[in-house]
Amino acid sequence: MERGKGNPLARCPWCDHQLDGYAAMGGARGNNPIPREGDFSLCVKCGHVLAFRADQTVRKITDKEAKEFQRWWKEYKRERLREFNKAKRKKMS
């Protein structure tokens, strides 16, 4: 997981928690962990899905983005499970 310093003004619009850093989830956009406008994030306090703005503050996601996130999350979990099973098979052989 790549980590970086975010915008210290970033606050969760749901719980007002200060989000002063970021961590890119593996596979989000290859080797570029710096968030771009529209990239998803999660509040570490309340767990709500958020979207980055250009200045690396965050906002609530739209209904359309929520559906996009659900599709992405489903595929992300599927891919991690494939990787886990592949490593497990390799270890057992």
N, CA, C and O atoms as a DFTB+ gen file, in Angstrom:
372 C
 N C O
     1  1       0.837      -1.171       0.000
     2  2       0.000       0.000       0.000
     3  2       0.891       1.247       0.000
     4  3       1.752       1.403       0.866
     5  1       0.682       2.103      -0.947
     6  2       1.430       3.356      -1.016
     7  2       0.757       4.384      -0.122
     8  3      -0.468       4.510      -0.111
     9  1       1.568       5.114       0.624
    10  2       0.998       6.119       1.522
    11  2       1.581       7.484       1.213
    12  3       2.710       7.600       0.735
    13  1       0.802       8.510       1.490
    14  2       1.272       9.859       1.258
    15  2       0.533      10.855       2.115
    16  3      -0.495      10.556       2.723
    17  1       1.085      12.035       2.145
    18  2       0.459      13.127       2.886
    19  2      -0.603      13.759       2.021
    20  3      -0.341      14.115       0.872
    21  1      -1.762      13.898       2.543
    22  2      -2.853      14.512       1.803
    23  2      -3.005      15.977       2.156
    24  3      -2.114      16.572       2.763
    25  1      -4.108      16.547       1.785
    26  2      -4.425      17.925       2.099
    27  2      -4.923      17.986       3.541
    28  3      -5.927      17.350       3.864
    29  1      -4.241      18.741       4.424
    30  2      -4.681      18.786       5.824
    31  2      -6.074      19.406       6.001
    32  3      -6.654      19.318       7.084
    33  1      -6.607      20.025       4.959
    34  2      -7.959      20.588       5.028
    35  2      -9.037      19.562       4.685
    36  3     -10.228      19.850       4.800
    37  1      -8.623      18.370       4.266
    38  2      -9.599      17.339       3.895
    39  2     -10.310      16.815       5.135
    40  3      -9.677      16.352       6.084
    41  1     -11.633      16.895       5.110
    42  2     -12.449      16.410       6.209
    43  2     -13.590      15.579       5.626
    44  3     -14.130      15.903       4.568
    45  1     -13.945      14.514       6.321
    46  2     -15.063      13.687       5.883
    47  2     -16.351      14.510       5.978
    48  3     -16.646      15.079       7.029
    49  1     -17.115      14.575       4.891
    50  2     -18.368      15.329       4.931
    51  2     -19.457      14.637       5.760
    52  3     -20.493      15.242       6.038
    53  1     -19.239      13.401       6.150
    54  2     -20.226      12.667       6.959
    55  2     -19.966      12.839       8.447
    56  3     -20.893      13.127       9.204
    57  1     -18.692      12.664       8.890
    58  2     -18.409      12.674      10.333
    59  2     -17.442      13.790      10.747
    60  3     -17.151      13.945      11.933
    61  1     -16.951      14.555       9.790
    62  2     -16.047      15.689      10.015
    63  2     -14.657      15.270      10.493
    64  3     -13.912      16.104      11.009
    65  1     -14.297      14.012      10.334
    66  2     -12.960      13.543      10.710
    67  2     -11.922      14.126       9.751
    68  3     -12.133      14.136       8.539
    69  1     -10.799      14.613      10.292
    70  2      -9.737      15.151       9.442
    71  2      -9.008      14.006       8.755
    72  3      -8.525      13.085       9.413
    73  1      -8.931      14.068       7.437
    74  2      -8.258      13.050       6.632
    75  2      -6.958      13.658       6.118
    76  3      -6.930      14.286       5.059
    77  1      -5.891      13.469       6.871
    78  2      -4.649      14.156       6.553
    79  2      -3.650      13.302       5.777
    80  3      -2.471      13.649       5.696
    81  1      -4.100      12.212       5.218
    82  2      -3.222      11.359       4.431
    83  2      -4.033      10.463       3.529
    84  3      -5.263      10.484       3.568
    85  1      -3.357       9.677       2.719
    86  2      -4.053       8.744       1.844
    87  2      -3.221       7.492       1.677
    88  3      -2.006       7.507       1.873
    89  1      -3.876       6.423       1.317
    90  2      -3.223       5.161       0.988
    91  2      -3.944       4.592      -0.219
    92  3      -5.160       4.406      -0.194
    93  1      -3.195       4.318      -1.272
    94  2      -3.793       3.782      -2.489
    95  2      -4.011       2.286      -2.333
    96  3      -3.101       1.554      -1.942
    97  1      -5.211       1.839      -2.639
    98  2      -5.499       0.414      -2.594
    99  2      -4.838      -0.234      -3.791
   100  3      -4.867       0.314      -4.893
   101  1      -4.239      -1.402      -3.581
   102  2      -3.545      -2.096      -4.652
   103  2      -4.414      -2.276      -5.875
   104  3      -5.580      -2.656      -5.772
   105  1      -3.847      -2.006      -7.022
   106  2      -4.569      -2.170      -8.271
   107  2      -5.477      -1.018      -8.623
   108  3      -6.136      -1.049      -9.662
   109  1      -5.527      -0.002      -7.783
   110  2      -6.429       1.107      -8.056
   111  2      -6.085       1.786      -9.382
   112  3      -6.966       1.999     -10.216
   113  1      -4.832       2.120      -9.575
   114  2      -4.391       2.726     -10.838
   115  2      -2.931       2.394     -11.077
   116  3      -2.120       3.285     -11.332
   117  1      -2.599       1.138     -10.997
   118  2      -1.227       0.734     -11.268
   119  2      -0.262       1.253     -10.217
   120  3      -0.487       1.098      -9.017
   121  1       0.815       1.871     -10.681
   122  2       1.870       2.322      -9.772
   123  2       1.739       3.783      -9.366
   124  3       2.683       4.334      -8.799
   125  1       0.618       4.429      -9.628
   126  2       0.452       5.840      -9.295
   127  2      -0.502       5.989      -8.116
   128  3      -1.719       6.010      -8.298
   129  1       0.055       6.095      -6.886
   130  2      -0.810       6.156      -5.707
   131  2      -1.404       7.526      -5.417
   132  3      -2.270       7.640      -4.549
   133  1      -0.965       8.575      -6.117
   134  2      -1.463       9.915      -5.832
   135  2      -2.886      10.040      -6.371
   136  3      -3.119       9.837      -7.562
   137  1      -3.835      10.372      -5.502
   138  2      -5.230      10.429      -5.945
   139  2      -5.487      11.568      -6.925
   140  3      -4.920      12.655      -6.809
   141  1      -6.351      11.291      -7.886
   142  2      -6.803      12.296      -8.850
   143  2      -8.264      12.607      -8.557
   144  3      -8.944      11.877      -7.835
   145  1      -8.722      13.692      -9.129
   146  2     -10.118      14.078      -8.959
   147  2     -11.023      12.925      -9.389
   148  3     -10.861      12.370     -10.476
   149  1     -11.973      12.573      -8.530
   150  2     -12.911      11.495      -8.837
   151  2     -12.500      10.134      -8.302
   152  3     -13.325       9.222      -8.263
   153  1     -11.238       9.970      -7.887
   154  2     -10.815       8.695      -7.303
   155  2     -11.554       8.489      -5.985
   156  3     -11.903       9.452      -5.303
   157  1     -11.786       7.237      -5.635
   158  2     -12.501       6.904      -4.414
   159  2     -11.565       6.851      -3.217
   160  3     -10.367       6.601      -3.347
   161  1     -12.142       7.092      -2.060
   162  2     -11.447       6.984      -0.787
   163  2     -12.450       6.479       0.243
   164  3     -13.656       6.467      -0.003
   165  1     -11.946       6.067       1.384
   166  2     -12.797       5.654       2.502
   167  2     -12.417       6.461       3.727
   168  3     -11.233       6.675       3.985
   169  1     -13.389       6.905       4.471
   170  2     -13.107       7.581       5.737
   171  2     -12.655       6.522       6.737
   172  3     -13.333       5.513       6.930
   173  1     -11.515       6.756       7.368
   174  2     -10.990       5.782       8.323
   175  2     -11.783       5.770       9.631
   176  3     -11.649       4.840      10.426
   177  1     -12.595       6.783       9.856
   178  2     -13.386       6.828      11.090
   179  2     -14.770       6.219      10.900
   180  3     -15.160       5.321      11.646
   181  1     -15.522       6.704       9.900
   182  2     -16.912       6.243       9.758
   183  2     -17.104       5.227       8.628
   184  3     -18.144       4.572       8.561
   185  1     -16.111       5.086       7.737
   186  2     -16.183       4.082       6.687
   187  2     -16.943       4.472       5.434
   188  3     -17.089       3.649       4.530
   189  1     -17.432       5.706       5.353
   190  2     -18.152       6.132       4.152
   191  2     -17.214       6.229       2.953
   192  3     -16.044       6.590       3.081
   193  1     -17.753       5.900       1.798
   194  2     -17.008       6.043       0.550
   195  2     -17.067       7.510       0.140
   196  3     -18.128       8.133       0.172
   197  1     -15.915       8.051      -0.246
   198  2     -15.786       9.453      -0.625
   199  2     -15.120       9.540      -1.983
   200  3     -14.609       8.544      -2.495
   201  1     -15.125      10.722      -2.567
   202  2     -14.428      10.961      -3.826
   203  2     -13.510      12.165      -3.645
   204  3     -13.866      13.143      -2.987
   205  1     -12.325      12.076      -4.240
   206  2     -11.384      13.188      -4.164
   207  2     -11.792      14.306      -5.106
   208  3     -12.340      14.075      -6.184
   209  1     -11.508      15.525      -4.668
   210  2     -11.587      16.701      -5.526
   211  2     -10.170      16.959      -6.057
   212  3      -9.221      16.304      -5.627
   213  1     -10.026      17.901      -6.980
   214  2      -8.721      18.212      -7.566
   215  2      -7.711      18.666      -6.507
   216  3      -6.516      18.409      -6.652
   217  1      -8.175      19.340      -5.438
   218  2      -7.266      19.838      -4.398
   219  2      -7.001      18.807      -3.298
   220  3      -6.436      19.149      -2.260
   221  1      -7.395      17.573      -3.509
   222  2      -7.242      16.443      -2.597
   223  2      -8.060      16.583      -1.318
   224  3      -7.754      15.937      -0.316
   225  1      -9.101      17.423      -1.340
   226  2     -10.126      17.336      -0.313
   227  2     -11.112      16.292      -0.827
   228  3     -10.971      15.810      -1.950
   229  1     -12.096      15.943      -0.026
   230  2     -13.027      14.880      -0.423
   231  2     -14.466      15.364      -0.346
   232  3     -14.779      16.357       0.310
   233  1     -15.324      14.637      -1.033
   234  2     -16.751      14.967      -1.070
   235  2     -17.555      13.678      -1.024
   236  3     -17.019      12.588      -1.225
   237  1     -18.855      13.815      -0.755
   238  2     -19.762      12.666      -0.825
   239  2     -19.832      12.211      -2.278
   240  3     -19.702      13.019      -3.198
   241  1     -20.036      10.912      -2.477
   242  2     -20.157      10.406      -3.844
   243  2     -21.603      10.526      -4.323
   244  3     -22.543      10.567      -3.528
   245  1     -21.746      10.582      -5.637
   246  2     -23.076      10.641      -6.242
   247  2     -23.657       9.231      -6.316
   248  3     -22.944       8.254      -6.091
   249  1     -24.943       9.122      -6.629
   250  2     -25.561       7.804      -6.808
   251  2     -24.880       7.036      -7.932
   252  3     -24.667       5.829      -7.819
   253  1     -24.541       7.723      -9.008
   254  2     -23.859       7.082     -10.137
   255  2     -22.482       6.553      -9.700
   256  3     -22.091       5.446     -10.070
   257  1     -21.761       7.348      -8.918
   258  2     -20.448       6.911      -8.425
   259  2     -20.579       5.746      -7.451
   260  3     -19.710       4.875      -7.404
   261  1     -21.658       5.725      -6.675
   262  2     -21.870       4.612      -5.744
   263  2     -22.011       3.295      -6.499
   264  3     -21.472       2.273      -6.075
   265  1     -22.728       3.318      -7.606
   266  2     -22.866       2.110      -8.432
   267  2     -21.524       1.719      -9.039
   268  3     -21.184       0.538      -9.096
   269  1     -20.769       2.703      -9.489
   270  2     -19.440       2.443     -10.050
   271  2     -18.522       1.830      -8.986
   272  3     -17.780       0.890      -9.266
   273  1     -18.580       2.369      -7.769
   274  2     -17.762       1.842      -6.686
   275  2     -18.147       0.399      -6.369
   276  3     -17.275      -0.443      -6.157
   277  1     -19.440       0.113      -6.336
   278  2     -19.883      -1.248      -6.049
   279  2     -19.334      -2.232      -7.078
   280  3     -18.880      -3.323      -6.731
   281  1     -19.382      -1.831      -8.354
   282  2     -18.826      -2.706      -9.400
   283  2     -17.326      -2.876      -9.207
   284  3     -16.818      -3.994      -9.287
   285  1     -16.612      -1.788      -8.954
   286  2     -15.168      -1.851      -8.764
   287  2     -14.820      -2.714      -7.560
   288  3     -13.916      -3.547      -7.631
   289  1     -15.532      -2.517      -6.453
   290  2     -15.241      -3.259      -5.228
   291  2     -15.462      -4.756      -5.430
   292  3     -14.671      -5.565      -4.943
   293  1     -16.508      -5.130      -6.129
   294  2     -16.795      -6.534      -6.401
   295  2     -15.650      -7.158      -7.199
   296  3     -15.193      -8.255      -6.878
   297  1     -15.188      -6.461      -8.236
   298  2     -14.082      -6.969      -9.056
   299  2     -12.778      -6.995      -8.261
   300  3     -11.988      -7.929      -8.393
   301  1     -12.554      -5.974      -7.439
   302  2     -11.349      -5.914      -6.606
   303  2     -11.286      -7.126      -5.681
   304  3     -10.241      -7.769      -5.580
   305  1     -12.393      -7.446      -5.004
   306  2     -12.424      -8.604      -4.109
   307  2     -12.218      -9.896      -4.886
   308  3     -11.511     -10.792      -4.424
   309  1     -12.830      -9.999      -6.064
   310  2     -12.687     -11.192      -6.899
   311  2     -11.214     -11.401      -7.283
   312  3     -10.705     -12.520      -7.230
   313  1     -10.543     -10.321      -7.667
   314  2      -9.141     -10.403      -8.067
   315  2      -8.243     -10.776      -6.883
   316  3      -7.325     -11.583      -7.029
   317  1      -8.508     -10.189      -5.713
   318  2      -7.698     -10.541      -4.531
   319  2      -7.885     -12.016      -4.174
   320  3      -6.928     -12.676      -3.771
   321  1      -9.109     -12.542      -4.316
   322  2      -9.362     -13.944      -4.027
   323  2      -8.608     -14.842      -5.009
   324  3      -8.046     -15.865      -4.618
   325  1      -8.600     -14.449      -6.292
   326  2      -7.832     -15.220      -7.292
   327  2      -6.354     -15.247      -6.923
   328  3      -5.719     -16.300      -6.981
   329  1      -5.811     -14.109      -6.548
   330  2      -4.398     -14.042      -6.166
   331  2      -4.116     -14.897      -4.936
   332  3      -3.097     -15.584      -4.872
   333  1      -5.025     -14.853      -3.956
   334  2      -4.866     -15.654      -2.749
   335  2      -4.860     -17.145      -3.083
   336  3      -3.995     -17.889      -2.622
   337  1      -5.833     -17.572      -3.888
   338  2      -5.922     -18.988      -4.242
   339  2      -4.720     -19.439      -5.062
   340  3      -4.244     -20.562      -4.896
   341  1      -4.228     -18.580      -5.937
   342  2      -3.042     -18.904      -6.739
   343  2      -1.830     -19.098      -5.832
   344  3      -1.072     -20.051      -6.015
   345  1      -1.636     -18.213      -4.863
   346  2      -0.521     -18.318      -3.934
   347  2      -0.676     -19.566      -3.058
   348  3       0.307     -20.236      -2.740
   349  1      -1.893     -19.863      -2.681
   350  2      -2.156     -21.052      -1.847
   351  2      -1.812     -22.332      -2.607
   352  3      -1.179     -23.238      -2.064
   353  1      -2.244     -22.394      -3.888
   354  2      -1.913     -23.574      -4.710
   355  2      -0.412     -23.715      -4.899
   356  3       0.122     -24.823      -4.841
   357  1       0.267     -22.603      -5.123
   358  2       1.714     -22.626      -5.323
   359  2       2.419     -23.126      -4.064
   360  3       3.377     -23.894      -4.150
   361  1       1.950     -22.694      -2.907
   362  2       2.540     -23.096      -1.634
   363  2       2.338     -24.593      -1.382
   364  3       3.202     -25.251      -0.801
   365  1       1.191     -25.129      -1.821
   366  2       0.871     -26.536      -1.575
   367  2       1.582     -27.480      -2.548
   368  3       1.664     -28.682      -2.295
   369  1       2.098     -26.942      -3.661
   370  2       2.740     -27.846      -4.646
   371  2       4.229     -27.972      -4.411
   372  3       4.912     -28.688      -5.144
